[in-house]
Amino acid sequence: MSLTVYAPASMGNVGVGFDLLGAALAPIDGILLGDRVSISSADSGINLSLAGRWAEKLPQDPQENIVYQCAEFFLEQLGKEEGLSLTLEKNLPVGSGLGSSASSVVAALYALNEYFDSPYNEQELLRLMGKFEGKISGSVHYDNVAPCYLGGMQLMLDTPERVCDAIPTFENWYWVVAYPGISLSTAKMRELLPSKYDKSVAIDFGRYLSAFVHASYRQDPTMAISVLKDVLAEPYRASAIPGYEESRAALAKIGMLTTGISGSGPTLFSVTDSLDTANKAQEWLEQNYLEQGGFSHICKIDAQGARSTEDI
């Protein structure tokens, strides 16, 4: 048996929902923006090979790779000594704000679970994904792994019964995402945040997030855009992302409805309900925000999440 799993890029936080909201991304041109993991049998041991545009940025020692560690864990839990051959096709840059580590972890654990006839149910597997992704990002949070695995826009619940649940999305929104070509450590970007917040900031955070969720269920895009604001992280991270503040101002002049930081950056997202405006924004970003190695995509929300390539 052999299979290949694709896991899409994702936006953590989605601006308004720090650690509590995430969305999977699907470029409208059909490009698959995410990592792939292939798995098949081997004579013995765990054999990991790397491929893809960003493979050289990963640890070259297989045992230091999170995909290898996922496979090692699976075999230990199942009490098996079966040989495995794995290939990680690394299509997302490390430290990009596009859920790069989540994509690798989700693709690996989804593939392993399928390969071994699903010993873990959906919620168990999702908690495992959060645990392994946390080894890389520095803390366990599900706003990347949940949408990457399940698709759509996911609201984190973290109750004993459910990690998250999907909320409705705005089908006519275009999400322009731009990765400038530099990497920022998630752990270091989290260190920029204060250890305590004023009560007024905490109230605004709760109000904006609850209003955004409410607007999503009411399908009220005007309300949703008006509260799609980041009061917890962006004020402290914006200046650490070269060109972000200038880009946000320029995108507003172009007519984009709102702009924010994807995850901990440096990727930004910008929202519009006009494809023409999205194209203009993408053109501006490619000329003014991107450096060598950067890229941009006009996206919709990926409703599928992780899947076997046979399903694509």
VEXFI-810124 format. One line per 3 residues: number of its first residue (from 0); for each residue x, y, z of N, C-alpha, C, O. Coordinates in steps of 0.1 Angstrom, whole numbers, plus 5000, padded with zeros to 4 digits. Atoms other than C-alpha are relative to their C-alpha. Last residue first. Layout:
N
NUM	X Y Z X Y Z X Y Z X Y Z | ...
REM end
This chain:
312
311	4998 4987 5006 4922 5160 4941 4997 5000 4985 4998 5010 4979 | 5013 4993 4999 4907 5129 4959 5001 5014 4994 4991 5022 4994 | 5010 5007 5008 4935 5106 4948 4987 5007 5000 4979 5006 4991
308	4999 4995 5014 4959 5131 4962 4991 4994 4990 4988 4999 4980 | 4991 5008 5009 4947 5120 4996 5000 5006 4986 4990 5012 4982 | 5006 5011 5008 4932 5148 5016 5010 4992 4992 5021 4997 4989
305	4990 5011 5004 4939 5175 5042 4992 4989 4992 4981 4986 4996 | 4990 5004 4991 4914 5204 5042 5009 4990 4995 5011 4988 4983 | 4997 5015 4999 4884 5203 5020 5010 4997 5011 5008 4987 5018
302	5010 5007 4992 4867 5238 5023 5004 4985 5003 4998 4979 5012 | 4999 5014 5004 4898 5257 5012 4990 4992 5009 4993 4991 5021 | 4998 5009 4989 4889 5294 5018 4999 4986 4995 4989 4982 4988
299	5012 5002 4993 4894 5314 4986 5003 4991 5012 5014 4987 5014 | 5006 5013 4995 4927 5326 4975 4985 5001 5003 4980 5012 5006 | 5013 4996 4997 4946 5352 4954 4992 4987 5004 4992 4978 4996
296	5011 5008 5006 4982 5342 4957 4987 5007 5003 4985 5013 5014 | 5013 4996 4996 5015 5360 4964 4989 4991 4993 4992 4986 4982 | 5011 5004 5010 5051 5349 4963 4987 5006 5006 4986 5009 5018
293	5014 4997 4996 5085 5358 4979 4990 4996 4989 4993 4993 4978 | 5006 5012 4993 5118 5341 4971 4986 5002 5005 4980 4993 5010 | 4996 5012 5007 5136 5374 4963 4995 4988 5008 4997 4987 5020
290	4986 5001 5003 5116 5402 4979 5003 4987 4993 4994 4980 4990 | 4992 5013 5001 5079 5408 4978 5014 5003 4997 5018 5012 4990 | 4999 5007 4987 5062 5439 4992 5009 4988 4999 5016 4984 5009
287	4995 4991 4988 5064 5466 4965 5002 4992 5013 5009 4997 5022 | 4991 4990 5003 5060 5451 4930 5006 5007 5012 5017 5012 5011 | 4989 5006 5007 5044 5418 4939 5011 5010 4997 5022 5007 4996
284	4992 5007 4990 5022 5436 4965 5013 4994 4993 5024 4993 4999 | 4993 4991 4992 5010 5461 4939 5009 4993 5010 5021 4997 5012 | 4990 4993 5009 5001 5434 4914 5008 5010 5009 5020 5010 5007
281	4989 5009 5002 4983 5414 4941 5011 5006 4992 5023 5004 4995 | 4993 5002 4987 4963 5444 4952 5012 4991 4998 5023 4993 5003 | 4992 4987 4998 4953 5452 4916 5008 4999 5013 5020 5003 5013
278	4989 5001 5010 4942 5415 4911 5009 5013 5001 5021 5012 5000 | 4990 5010 4996 4922 5416 4943 5012 4999 4991 5023 4998 4995 | 4992 4994 4990 4905 5448 4932 5011 4991 5006 5022 4995 5009
275	4992 4989 5006 4894 5432 4900 5009 5007 5010 5021 5009 5008 | 4988 5007 5006 4883 5400 4919 5009 5011 4993 5021 5009 4993 | 4999 4997 5015 4860 5422 4940 5013 4993 4995 5024 4996 5000
272	5010 5008 5006 4848 5410 4975 5000 5003 4984 4990 4999 4977 | 5009 4992 5009 4880 5421 4991 4989 4991 4995 4990 4978 4995 | 5013 5005 5004 4903 5409 5019 4993 5010 4991 4993 5022 4993
269	5008 4989 5002 4940 5413 5026 4987 4995 4993 4988 4987 4984 | 5012 5003 5008 4964 5388 5041 4992 5013 4998 4992 5022 5007 | 5012 4992 4996 4999 5394 5052 4989 4994 4992 4990 4988 4981
266	5011 4999 5010 5028 5369 5053 4989 5009 5005 4985 5008 5016 | 5001 4987 5006 5056 5379 5077 4989 5001 4989 4987 5012 4983 | 4993 4993 5011 5039 5369 5098 5012 4992 4996 5015 4981 5001
263	4991 4990 4993 5027 5356 5133 5009 5007 4989 5018 5014 4992 | 4992 5007 4989 4997 5339 5118 5008 5011 5007 5004 5021 5011 | 5003 5014 5000 4987 5359 5087 5008 4993 5010 5021 4992 5009
260	4988 5009 5000 4990 5395 5095 4995 4986 5001 4987 4982 5010 | 4994 5004 4987 4961 5418 5086 5012 4991 4998 5016 4988 4987 | 4987 5007 5001 4944 5438 5059 5005 4996 5013 5003 5003 5023
257	4992 5001 4987 4909 5451 5055 5012 4992 4997 5012 4983 4988 | 5009 4998 4989 4884 5460 5027 5007 5000 5014 5004 5008 5023 | 5001 5012 4992 4909 5464 4999 4992 5003 5013 4994 5014 5018
254	5014 5003 4999 4902 5495 4978 4997 4987 5008 4986 4982 5009 | 5004 5008 5012 4935 5504 4963 4986 4996 5001 4979 4994 4991 | 5002 4990 5011 4939 5531 4990 4995 4993 4987 4987 4998 4980
251	5012 4993 4997 4934 5504 5017 4997 5010 4989 4985 5012 4985 | 5011 5009 5004 4961 5483 5000 4986 5006 5003 4977 5004 4996 | 5002 5000 5015 4985 5512 5002 4988 4991 4996 4981 4995 4986
248	5005 4987 5004 4980 5517 5040 4997 5000 4985 4987 5006 4980 | 5013 4999 4995 4985 5480 5047 4993 5013 4996 4981 5013 4991 | 5009 5008 5009 5015 5479 5025 4986 5001 5004 4977 5002 4996
245	5001 4992 5013 5032 5508 5043 4991 4992 4991 4983 4998 4984 | 5009 4989 4997 5025 5490 5077 4998 5009 4987 4987 5014 4985 | 5014 5004 4998 5039 5457 5064 4991 5012 5002 4980 5013 4995
242	5009 4996 5011 5071 5470 5047 4985 4997 5003 4976 5001 4995 | 4996 4989 5009 5095 5451 5070 4989 5002 4989 4985 4993 4982 | 5001 5005 5013 5076 5430 5096 5003 5011 4990 4995 5020 4988
239	4990 5010 5001 5088 5439 5131 5000 4993 4986 5008 4985 4983 | 4987 4993 5003 5068 5471 5130 5011 4990 4998 5022 4994 4993 | 5000 4993 5013 5035 5452 5127 5014 5006 4996 5019 5004 4985
236	4993 5007 5010 5042 5428 5156 5002 5007 4987 5012 5005 4979 | 4987 5003 4995 5032 5447 5187 5009 4993 4989 5021 4993 4990 | 4993 4988 4995 5001 5464 5174 5014 4998 5004 5022 5008 5004
233	4995 4991 5010 4993 5433 5154 5007 5013 5005 5017 5017 4999 | 4987 5003 5005 4991 5409 5183 5005 5010 4990 5017 5014 4991 | 4991 5007 4991 4962 5416 5207 5014 4999 4994 5024 5001 5002
230	4995 4991 4989 4941 5443 5190 5010 4993 5009 5016 5000 5018 | 4991 5007 4990 4936 5425 5157 5005 5010 5010 5014 5018 5007 | 4989 4992 4995 4906 5438 5137 5008 4992 5010 5003 4984 5018
227	4989 5008 5003 4880 5421 5116 5013 5007 5003 5020 5012 4994 | 4994 5005 4987 4853 5440 5134 5012 4991 4998 5017 4985 5007 | 4998 4989 4990 4841 5463 5106 5007 4995 5012 5013 5003 5019
224	4988 4992 5003 4847 5435 5080 5003 5011 5010 5014 5014 5014 | 4988 5009 4999 4823 5411 5097 5012 5008 4997 5022 5007 5004 | 4997 5001 4986 4796 5438 5101 5013 4992 5002 5022 4996 5010
221	4997 4986 4995 4797 5447 5065 5004 4999 5014 5014 5005 5018 | 4986 4997 5002 4798 5410 5055 5005 5014 5005 5016 5015 5008 | 5000 4986 5001 4766 5400 5072 5014 5005 4998 5022 5007 5008
218	4995 4997 5014 4762 5363 5066 4999 5015 4998 4993 5020 4988 | 5010 4991 5006 4742 5361 5099 5003 5003 4985 4994 5008 4978 | 5013 5008 5000 4764 5331 5110 4989 5008 4993 4980 5002 4987
215	4998 5011 5009 4796 5350 5099 4987 4991 4999 4983 4987 4988 | 5002 4995 5014 4783 5382 5115 5002 4989 4990 4995 4989 4980 | 5015 4997 5001 4779 5364 5149 4998 5004 4985 4988 5000 4979
212	5007 5013 5000 4814 5349 5146 4985 5002 4997 4979 4995 4989 | 4997 5006 5012 4828 5384 5138 4993 4986 4998 4988 4983 4987 | 5007 4994 5011 4809 5399 5166 5003 4995 4987 4994 4993 4978
209	5014 5005 4999 4822 5373 5191 4992 5007 4989 4983 5000 4983 | 5000 5014 5004 4858 5380 5179 4985 4995 5000 4981 4988 4991 | 4998 5001 5014 4854 5418 5180 4999 4986 4995 4993 4983 4985
206	5011 4994 5008 4838 5419 5214 5002 4998 4985 4992 4994 4978 | 5012 5009 4999 4862 5394 5230 4989 5005 4992 4981 4998 4986 | 4997 5013 5007 4892 5413 5217 4988 4991 5000 4984 4986 4990
203	5001 4998 5014 4877 5447 5227 5002 4987 4992 4996 4984 4982 | 5014 4999 5004 4871 5434 5262 4998 5002 4985 4989 4996 4979 | 5006 5013 4998 4907 5422 5266 4985 5000 4996 4980 4991 4989
200	4996 5008 5011 4919 5455 5253 4994 4986 5000 4990 4981 4989 | 5007 4995 5012 4898 5474 5278 5004 4993 4987 4996 4991 4979 | 5014 5006 5001 4911 5452 5306 4993 5005 4988 4985 4997 4982
197	5010 4992 4993 4947 5462 5298 4986 4993 4999 4983 4987 4989 | 5007 4990 5009 4969 5433 5286 4990 5008 5009 4985 5003 5020 | 5013 4996 4995 4995 5413 5304 4994 5010 4991 5001 5018 4985
194	5004 5011 4991 5026 5393 5293 4986 5003 5005 4979 4993 5010 | 4999 4997 4985 5031 5417 5264 4995 4988 5008 4986 4980 5003 | 5013 4997 4994 5036 5403 5229 5002 5002 5015 5010 4996 5021
191	5003 4985 5002 5070 5405 5212 4988 5004 5007 4985 5016 5010 | 4993 4993 4989 5079 5370 5226 4998 5015 4999 5000 5022 5009 | 5009 5001 4988 5052 5355 5203 5007 5008 5012 5000 5013 5020
188	5011 4990 5002 5072 5368 5173 4990 5000 5012 4984 5010 5015 | 4994 4986 4997 5103 5350 5187 4989 5010 4998 4989 5020 5005 | 4997 4998 4985 5084 5317 5190 5005 5014 5003 5001 5020 5013
185	5012 4999 4993 5069 5320 5155 5002 5003 5015 4996 5011 5021 | 5003 5011 4990 5103 5326 5141 4987 5003 5007 4985 5014 5013 | 5001 4995 4986 5102 5350 5111 4997 4988 5009 4987 4981 5007
182	5006 5009 4990 5113 5340 5076 5001 5007 5014 5010 5014 5017 | 4992 5001 4988 5118 5364 5046 4993 4991 5010 4981 4988 5009 | 4988 5007 5003 5104 5361 5011 5010 4999 5012 5021 4995 5010
179	4990 4992 5006 5076 5386 5012 5013 4994 4997 5021 4999 4989 | 4988 5004 4992 5048 5361 5016 5012 5008 4994 5015 5006 4983 | 4987 4997 5005 5016 5377 5002 5011 4997 5010 5011 5002 5021
176	4989 5003 4990 4981 5365 5007 5013 5003 4993 5015 4999 4981 | 4987 4998 5006 4951 5380 4989 5010 4998 5010 5011 5005 5020 | 4989 4998 4990 4919 5366 5004 5013 5000 4992 5018 4990 4987
173	4987 5004 5005 4889 5369 4980 5010 5004 5011 5010 5015 5016 | 4987 4993 4996 4855 5371 4996 5012 4994 4993 5013 4982 4992 | 4995 4990 5010 4824 5360 4977 5012 5008 5004 5016 5017 4997
170	4996 5006 5012 4818 5328 4997 5006 5010 4989 5013 5006 4980 | 5006 4991 5010 4818 5345 5030 5005 4996 4986 5017 4998 4983 | 4991 4991 5007 4825 5317 5055 4993 5009 4990 4981 5006 4987
167	5003 4997 5014 4803 5298 5080 5010 5011 4994 5015 5019 5002 | 5010 4989 5001 4819 5286 5112 4998 5003 4985 5007 5001 4977 | 5000 4991 5011 4837 5252 5116 4989 5011 5002 4978 5009 5007
164	5011 5002 5008 4842 5236 5150 5000 5011 4989 5005 5022 4991 | 5004 4989 5008 4872 5231 5172 4987 4997 4993 4982 4986 4993 | 4989 4990 5001 4889 5209 5197 4995 5012 4994 4998 5023 4998
161	4996 4995 5013 4858 5189 5206 5011 5011 5001 5010 5020 5009 | 5006 5007 5011 4846 5167 5235 5005 5004 4986 5007 4996 4977 | 4997 5014 5000 4868 5178 5263 4995 4992 4988 5001 4982 4984
158	5008 5006 4989 4864 5214 5252 5004 4985 5000 5011 4980 4991 | 4992 5007 4990 4891 5231 5232 4992 4995 5012 4997 4997 5023 | 5008 5002 4989 4867 5254 5213 5008 4994 5012 5006 4998 5023
155	4995 5009 4990 4888 5268 5185 4991 5000 5013 4988 5010 5018 | 5000 4993 4987 4868 5283 5157 5005 4990 5011 4999 4979 5012 | 5003 5007 4988 4876 5268 5123 5002 5009 5012 5012 5016 5013
152	4996 4991 4989 4873 5284 5089 4996 4994 5013 4984 4991 5015 | 5009 4990 4996 4872 5258 5062 5006 5010 5009 5018 5011 5010 | 5005 4990 5010 4893 5227 5060 4991 5011 5006 4988 5010 5018
149	5015 5001 5002 4895 5198 5085 4995 5009 4989 4984 5007 4984 | 5005 5014 5000 4933 5191 5086 4985 5000 4996 4982 4991 4987 | 4992 5008 5009 4947 5225 5076 4995 4986 4999 4994 4980 4988
146	5005 4998 5013 4918 5242 5094 5008 4993 4989 5002 4988 4979 | 5014 5003 5001 4927 5225 5127 4994 5003 4986 4988 4994 4980 | 5002 5014 5003 4965 5225 5123 4985 4996 4998 4982 4988 4990
143	4995 5004 5013 4967 5262 5120 4997 4986 4997 4992 4983 4986 | 5006 4991 5011 4945 5276 5147 5006 4998 4987 5001 5003 4977 | 5006 5008 5010 4953 5246 5170 4995 5008 4988 4989 5003 4978
140	5012 4992 5003 4977 5260 5196 4995 4994 4986 5003 4989 4978 | 5011 5007 5006 5003 5240 5215 4989 5010 4997 4983 5015 5006 | 5012 5002 4991 5034 5261 5222 4989 4993 4992 4988 4994 4980
137	4997 4996 4986 5069 5266 5208 4989 4998 5010 4991 4999 5022 | 5004 4986 4998 5062 5266 5171 5003 5005 5014 5003 5017 5016 | 4993 4991 5009 5081 5234 5163 4998 5015 5004 5007 5023 5004
134	4986 5003 4998 5072 5211 5192 5008 5010 4992 5019 5014 4995 | 4995 4992 4989 5037 5227 5191 5015 4998 5003 5022 5007 5009 | 4998 4986 5005 5031 5212 5157 5006 5009 5011 5014 5018 5008
131	4987 5001 5008 5036 5177 5173 5003 5014 4994 5015 5018 4993 | 4988 5003 4992 5011 5184 5201 5012 5000 4992 5022 5006 4996 | 4997 4988 4992 4985 5201 5179 5013 4998 5008 5021 5007 5009
128	4995 4990 5009 4986 5172 5154 5004 5013 5007 5015 5019 5005 | 4987 5004 5003 4981 5147 5182 5007 5010 4991 5019 5014 4993 | 4992 4996 4988 4951 5167 5193 5014 4995 4999 5023 5002 5004
125	4998 4986 4999 4937 5165 5158 5008 5005 5012 5017 5013 5011 | 4989 4997 5010 4943 5128 5156 5003 5015 5000 5014 5019 4999 | 4987 5005 4994 4923 5122 5188 5011 5004 4991 5022 5008 4995
122	4996 4991 4989 4895 5145 5175 5013 4995 5006 5021 5004 5010 | 4998 4986 5005 4892 5127 5141 5006 5009 5011 5016 5016 5010 | 5012 4993 5006 4895 5091 5154 5004 5015 4997 5015 5019 5000
119	5004 4988 4992 4929 5074 5159 4988 5006 4993 4987 5007 4981 | 5001 5003 4986 4937 5038 5148 4995 5012 5009 4991 5010 5020 | 5006 4990 4991 4928 5048 5113 4998 4995 5014 4987 4994 5019
116	5015 5003 4998 4937 5018 5091 4994 5007 5011 4985 5002 5018 | 5002 5010 4990 4975 5020 5095 4986 4998 5004 4982 4994 5015 | 4992 5011 5004 4981 5038 5062 4998 4988 5010 4998 4977 5006
113	5007 5007 5011 4952 5062 5068 5008 4987 4997 5002 4976 4995 | 5013 5005 4995 4966 5072 5102 4993 4992 4990 4987 4981 4993 | 4997 5012 4991 5001 5075 5088 4987 4994 5005 4986 4982 5006
110	4995 5011 5009 4989 5098 5059 5003 4987 5009 4999 4976 5005 | 5011 5005 5008 4969 5120 5082 5004 4988 4992 4997 4978 4992 | 5009 5007 4991 4998 5122 5107 4987 4995 4993 4983 4984 4995
107	4993 5012 4994 5023 5132 5080 4990 4991 5008 4989 4979 5006 | 4999 5010 5011 5000 5156 5061 5006 4987 5005 5002 4976 5000 | 5013 5005 5004 4990 5173 5093 5001 4990 4989 4994 4979 4989
104	5005 5009 4990 5025 5176 5106 4987 4994 4996 4985 4982 4998 | 4992 5012 4999 5039 5190 5074 4995 4990 5010 4994 4978 5007 | 5002 5007 5012 5011 5215 5070 5007 4987 4999 5002 4976 4995
101	5013 5007 4999 5012 5225 5106 4998 4992 4988 4993 4981 4989 | 4998 5012 4991 5049 5233 5103 4988 4992 5001 4988 4980 5001 | 4991 5009 5006 5042 5256 5073 5002 4987 5008 5001 4976 5003
98	5003 5013 4994 5011 5272 5087 5009 4990 4994 5005 4978 4992 | 5010 5007 5008 5012 5302 5064 4998 4986 5005 4993 4977 4998 | 5013 4995 4996 5030 5327 5087 4989 4993 4992 4977 4997 4992
95	5007 4992 5010 5062 5322 5067 4987 5006 5005 4982 5016 5000 | 5002 4987 4994 5085 5308 5093 4994 5010 4992 4997 5022 4991 | 5000 5001 4985 5095 5278 5071 4999 5015 5005 5005 5024 5000
92	4988 4996 4993 5086 5282 5035 4998 5000 5015 4987 5002 5020 | 5003 4988 4993 5057 5260 5021 5013 5005 5007 5020 4996 5013 | 5004 4990 5009 5062 5234 4994 4996 5013 5007 4993 5023 5000
89	5002 4988 4993 5081 5208 5013 4998 5012 4991 5007 5017 4984 | 4999 4989 5011 5075 5175 4996 4997 5013 5007 4985 5017 5009 | 5006 4987 4997 5081 5151 5025 5003 5009 4989 5015 5013 4986
86	4995 4989 5007 5088 5115 5014 4992 5013 5004 4980 5013 5003 | 5007 4988 5000 5084 5085 5036 5007 5011 4992 5019 5011 4992 | 4993 4990 5008 5095 5049 5034 4991 5012 4998 4979 5011 4994
83	5008 4990 5006 5083 5027 5063 5009 5009 4991 5021 5012 4995 | 4991 4991 5007 5096 4994 5077 4991 5010 4992 4981 5006 4986 | 5001 5000 5015 5073 4977 5102 5009 5011 4994 5010 5022 4999
80	4986 4998 5004 5085 4973 5138 5000 5000 4984 5010 4997 4978 | 4996 5006 5012 5050 4977 5153 5015 5003 4997 5020 5014 5001 | 4992 5012 4997 5039 4983 5188 5005 4993 4988 5006 4981 4988
77	5006 5012 5005 5011 5006 5176 5008 4987 5003 5003 4976 5000 | 5014 5001 4994 5021 5035 5198 4993 4987 4995 4986 4981 5003 | 4999 5003 4985 5058 5030 5190 4986 4997 5006 4984 4988 5013
74	4996 5014 4999 5051 5028 5152 5001 4996 5015 4998 4984 5018 | 5010 5009 5005 5031 5060 5153 5004 4985 5002 4996 4977 5007 | 5010 5000 4990 5057 5079 5174 4989 4989 4996 4985 4981 5005
71	4994 5007 4988 5085 5070 5150 4989 4998 5011 4988 4987 5016 | 5000 5014 5004 5063 5081 5120 5005 4991 5012 5000 4981 5015 | 5014 5005 5000 5055 5114 5137 5000 4985 4997 4992 4978 5003
68	5004 5001 4986 5092 5119 5145 4986 4995 5001 4982 4987 5010 | 4994 5012 4995 5102 5113 5109 4995 4997 5014 4992 4986 5018 | 5007 5011 5007 5077 5139 5098 5005 4987 5005 4998 4977 5007
65	5013 5003 4993 5090 5163 5125 4992 4989 4993 4985 4982 5000 | 5012 4996 5008 5125 5161 5110 4987 4996 5007 4986 4985 5012 | 5004 4987 4995 5154 5159 5135 4988 5005 4993 4983 5016 4997
62	5005 5001 4986 5157 5121 5130 4996 5013 5006 4988 5014 5016 | 5014 5004 5000 5161 5127 5092 4993 4999 5014 4982 5003 5016 | 5000 5013 4992 5193 5147 5097 4985 4996 5001 4977 5003 5007
59	4996 5011 5009 5190 5173 5069 5001 4987 5007 5001 4976 5000 | 4989 5008 4995 5171 5197 5091 5003 4989 4991 4994 4982 4987 | 5003 5010 4989 5148 5217 5068 5012 4994 5005 5023 4993 4999
56	5001 4993 4988 5156 5248 5047 4997 4992 5012 4997 4996 5024 | 4987 4997 4995 5169 5227 5018 5000 5008 5013 5010 5009 5020 | 4995 5011 4993 5134 5212 5014 5014 5003 5006 5017 4999 5017
53	4994 4995 4987 5119 5246 5005 5007 4989 5008 5009 4991 5020 | 4993 4988 5001 5112 5240 4968 5007 5004 5013 5018 5010 5012 | 5008 4988 5000 5101 5204 4971 5009 5012 5001 5021 5011 5004
50	5001 4995 5013 5118 5171 4981 4992 5014 5001 4988 5018 5012 | 5005 4987 5001 5130 5154 5012 5000 5005 4986 5009 5001 4978 | 4993 4992 5010 5136 5117 5019 4992 5013 4998 4980 5014 5001
47	5006 4987 5004 5127 5098 5050 5009 5007 4990 5021 5009 4991 | 4992 4993 5010 5134 5061 5056 4993 5013 4996 4982 5012 4991 | 5008 4989 5006 5120 5046 5088 5010 5007 4991 5020 5012 4995
44	4998 4986 4995 5133 5012 5097 4991 5010 4993 4982 5007 4986 | 4998 4998 4986 5132 4980 5076 5002 5015 5003 5006 5023 4995 | 4995 5013 4994 5123 4966 5042 5002 5001 5015 4998 4992 5022
41	4985 5001 5002 5102 4996 5033 5004 4987 5006 4997 4981 5014 | 4993 5010 4991 5064 5001 5029 5015 5000 4996 5019 5004 4985 | 5001 5013 5006 5049 5033 5014 5008 4990 5009 5015 4995 5018
38	4996 5011 4991 5042 5068 5025 4998 4987 4993 4988 4985 4986 | 5002 5013 5006 5040 5101 5006 5005 4989 5009 5015 4991 5016 | 4993 5011 4994 5037 5135 5024 4996 4987 4993 4984 4984 4993
35	5005 5014 5002 5026 5166 5007 5010 4990 5007 5022 4993 5008 | 4990 5012 5000 5030 5202 5018 4993 4987 4996 4981 4986 4997 | 4998 5008 4988 5008 5232 5009 5009 4988 4998 5014 4986 4987
32	4991 4993 4991 4996 5256 4982 5001 4993 5014 4993 4996 5023 | 5001 5006 4987 4981 5234 4955 5011 5006 5009 5023 5003 5008 | 4987 5004 4995 4978 5257 4925 4998 4994 5014 4990 4999 5022
29	4999 5015 4999 4942 5258 4912 5013 4995 5005 5015 4983 5007 | 4994 5005 5013 4943 5294 4900 5002 4985 5000 5007 4979 4991 | 5011 5001 5010 4919 5304 4928 5005 4995 4987 4997 4990 4978
26	4999 4990 5011 4945 5297 4954 4990 4997 4989 4987 4986 4986 | 5000 5007 5013 4930 5275 4983 5002 5011 4989 4992 5018 4986 | 4999 4992 5012 4937 5285 5019 5001 4992 4987 5007 4982 4986
23	4992 5007 5010 4926 5269 5052 4999 5008 4987 4989 5014 4984 | 5007 5003 5013 4913 5292 5079 5010 4994 4990 5022 4998 4990 | 4991 5004 5011 4921 5297 5116 4992 4997 4987 4981 4992 4988
20	5006 5001 5014 4905 5312 5146 5010 4997 4990 5021 5003 4990 | 5014 5006 4999 4912 5309 5184 4993 4999 4986 4982 4993 4986 | 5000 5014 4995 4950 5315 5187 4986 4993 5000 4986 4981 5003
17	4986 5005 4996 4944 5352 5182 4999 4987 5006 4992 4985 5017 | 5001 5011 4991 4909 5356 5166 5013 4994 5004 5016 4982 5001 | 5009 4997 4989 4905 5390 5149 5000 4989 5011 4996 4991 5022
14	5001 4987 4994 4934 5388 5126 4993 5001 5013 4998 5004 5023 | 5009 4993 5009 4927 5355 5109 4998 5014 5006 4987 5019 5005 | 5005 4987 4994 4945 5341 5140 4989 5006 4992 4979 5010 4997
11	5004 5000 4986 4963 5314 5120 4995 5014 5004 4998 5024 4998 | 4998 4987 4993 4961 5315 5082 4996 4998 5015 4984 4994 5018 | 5011 4995 4992 4965 5281 5065 5004 5013 5006 5016 5017 5007
8	4996 4989 4992 4984 5263 5038 4988 5005 5008 4977 5003 5005 | 5000 4986 5005 4968 5231 5026 5007 5010 5010 5007 5007 5022 | 5005 4992 4989 4977 5195 5035 5002 5014 4997 5013 5019 4995
5	4998 4986 5002 4982 5170 5006 4993 5007 5012 4982 5004 5015 | 5010 4991 4994 4984 5133 5013 5005 5014 4998 5017 5017 5000 | 4994 4987 4999 5002 5106 4992 4989 5009 5005 4978 5009 5000
2	5009 4989 5002 4995 5069 4994 5007 5013 5002 5018 5014 5008 | 4993 4987 4999 5012 5035 4993 4989 5011 4998 4979 5009 4991 | 5008 4988 5000 5000 5000 5000 5009 5012 5000 5019 5013 5007
REM end
